[in-house]
Amino acid sequence: MGTYRLGDPDRDVAEVFDNSSARTPFRLCANYQQGALIGTPSWPKWAPGELRG
């Protein structure tokens, strides 16, 4: 097993989830890799306008 370090460029990933609904908990809204958005985000209505664009 390798060692994980903060800032490791091979693991610089962030996933944003919306769990505001019991019907669809842990719904993936957005995925970022090395600070760049991957794919098209699906932000919920309650997300700030800055995220929704």
Buried (B, 14 or more C-beta within 10 A) or exposed (E): EEEEEEEEEEEEEEEBEBEEEEEEEEBEBBBBEEEEEEEEBEBEEEBEEEEEE
